[in-house]
Amino acid sequence: MSGQNTGELVDFEAEGEDHWVTLKLKDGGVIKIKMEITAVFRVGNDPNTGLPIYGVQAANVIRLASIPKELIRKSKPTSYS
C-alpha cells in the first residue's frame, strides 16, 4: 500500500467543544493532548452488514501544560568559530 487514503472524500463539520485530555505524569509534568480530524473518507461497505466503512485522517496535538523546574535542563550555548 502506498500510504495514500483510497476512497471517496467526505465533507464534514466538527461539533462540540475542543476536548483536551490531560495527562498527569509521574515525574510531575502535565501534558494535554487532543485529536485534530483533517479528513474523512468512505472506503466502501461491509460485505456482511452493508454498512458504510469510513476512514479518518487525524493528527495529535500535544501541549506541555506544566513541568517541575527541576526537570528543566538548559543546554550550554554553542559557540561558532
N, C-alpha and C positions, 0 to 999 in steps of 0.2 A: 504494500500500500504506500502511496506517495506522501501520506501525511495530510492530504487535502480532504476537506469535507465533501462528500458526494451527496447529492440530493438537492431538493428544492429549498431555496432560502425562503424563510417565512418571516414577514414583518411582525414586530411585537412591541408592546408597551409594558414597561415595568410599573407595577403598582406597589403600594406600601411604602414604608419608611426605609431609609438606609439602615440596614441591620448590621451592626458590628458584633463580632464575637470577641469577648475579652478573655485573654489567657493570662492567668497569674502564674508566673514561672517560679519554680522552687528557689532560684537564685535571687528572687526579689524583683525581677523585671516584670513589666506588664506590656504585652503587645496586643494589638487589636487587628482583627482580620475580617474582611468581607469579600464576597464574590461579586465581580462585575460581569454580567452577561453581555457578550459582544455580538453573538449571532445565534439564531435558532434555525434549524433546517429539518425538513421532513425527508426521511431516507427510505420510506416505503411503508408497508403494512405487515403486521404479524401474520404469518400464514395460518396460524391456529385460530386466532380470535378476530382477525380482520382490523384490529385497532391500528391506528397510525403509529409509527415509530419516529420519535424526534431525537435529534442530536442537539447538544447545546455546546457552544464555544464560550469559554469563560476564562477570566484571569483573576487571580487572587491579589487583593490589595492588602499590604501589611504595613501597619503603622506602629512605631515604638511609642508607647504611651508614657512610660516612666521607667527609669533604671536607677538602681542604687549608685551613689557616687563612687563607691569602692570598685565597681565593675568597669568604670571608665578608665581607659589607658590611653594617654596621649603619646603619640609617636614623636620622635625627635625630628626636627626639620631636616630635610635632605639638602645638602649643600651641593651646588653645581659649580664645577670648576671649568 
